[in-house]
């Protein structure tokens, strides 16, 4: 039975779902990984596919940009379709100097300036953390010489607006990068007793604007993040 935002039927989604923000990227990932990929939903242009990868069932679906949009899909997949693991695979802006454009971040947790998780535990600041098992599986798949960082990121509601000094403070406290979805993903996985992880390619740097990936480079340089995401999703 379809939901208001997903047109798939029960059983159309695999237990594990890779979720980039861009539905067109979801389509490209499905074509790359699963020759037998089948379109299972296209409501509002948010494409979702299911097939097999390395002999195991796998789904790929876009989430849209920002926590409010993505939360709809995360919730419906886990609540109505029984999805057990969601691995977000996307891009991020790097914060500390040791994180370079083209590197990959495995996000073990996500600070946020959003109110999305404010009232989950009354009177408590909710800690949005990844599934340890998925994070370990992604880390175990890292090969010698690959530039991969492991640690917290921050999920923001604003793409262009930033409170003065906020990025500098985040970097000083060991925050590796910025995205717009992960804090909500980790909270929703906790809500339903499921697993979640985010694996991101650094596409630009917040303090060094000299190197920024083009749209074409973003598509070709996310192979490492995708491999680590698959290792986690199918672990």
C-alpha positions, 0 to 999 in steps of 0.5 A: 500500500502506497504512502502519501509520498512513496508509490511503492507496494509492500515488499518493493524495498530491500531491507537496506536503502542507499539514499543520496539527496538527488533523485537523479543521482539515485537513478545513476547509482541504481544503474551502476550497481544493479543491472536488474534495478526496477523503478518502484516509486516516482512520486513527486519525482523522488525516484526509488529503485530496487535490485540486487548487488553482489547477490543481495537485495538493495534499494536506492532512493533520493531524499531531497534536500534538508531535514524536513524533506528527508525526514518524510522519506526516512520515516515512511521507509522505516515505518511502513516499508520495514526498511532496516538500514538507511545509508545516506551517501552524499556530499559535504563541505569540509571544516578542519584543514586536514579534511581535503576536497575529495576526501570521504567522511564517515559520520559517527554523529551529527550536531544540528542547529535544527529544531527537528530533534528538540522535543524527542526526549523532553528536557534533554538535548538528543544525541544523534549518533550513527549505528556502530555496526554500520560505521564499523563495517564502513571503516573496515572497508577502507583500504590503505592509502584512502583518505577517509575521516571518521567523526562528527559532522553538523546538519544545518537548516540553512545552506547560505546563512551561517551564524558568525563564528559558528563554523570556526567553533564547530571545527575547533570541536572536531566537527569534520563537515556540514550537511543538511540531513544526517541529524534527522536520519539518525534520530528517526533510526533510533525512533524505529529501532533501526540502523543508519549511517552517513558517508560523504564526499567532501566537495568543497571546503568552508575555509578554503574556497580555492578548490571546489568540485564541479557538478561533473566532478561530484558525479565521478568522485563519489565512488569511494563513498559509494563503496563504503556505503554499500559495505555498510548497507549490506553488512 
